Amino acid sequence: MSTSFAVPAPRSAMLLRRRIAAYFVGGAEEVPALVGALEGRSVHELSVDVKDGVRESSMVCAVLLAAEETGSLLDRLRELPSVVSAELA
């Protein structure tokens, strides 16, 4: 008697391009920390808007991520002291 088991092949996580927006205070001095939070990720676009006389600045980027990594990246950005909010754009 022979027994066989069907074992599904492991799936790699499907990477999707996610647009992330982060709003922060502190001006241009805070940009290195924001970019550092993206380290190890495949960033396709990155723009930072720092305006003189405006309380909040913004960073918008497009990052290649697996769906389950999105929340952890947003949390990582939100943990930065200068970040007011971070969300999917």
C-alpha positions, 0 to 999 in steps of 0.5 A, a space after each residue: 500500500 502506497 500513501 502520497 501527500 500533496 504538499 503545496 509549493 511555498 508561495 513567495 509574497 506578492 510585492 505590490 507598489 504602495 504609495 505612502 504619505 507621511 506628514 511631519 514637523 521639524 522641517 528639512 532636518 527630519 528628512 534623513 530619519 524619514 528616509 532611514 525608515 525606508 531602508 531595506 525597501 525598494 523605493 520607486 519614487 520619493 518626494 518631500 515637500 518642506 515649505 517655509 512658514 508651514 507647520 507640517 511638511 510631507 513625504 510621499 513615496 512609492 514602495 514595493 512591499 508585500 501586503 503584510 509589510 505595509 502595516 509595519 512600515 506605517 508603524 515604523 514611520 509613526 514611531 518617529 518623533 517628528 511624524 504626525 501621521 503616516 498612511 496609504 496615499 
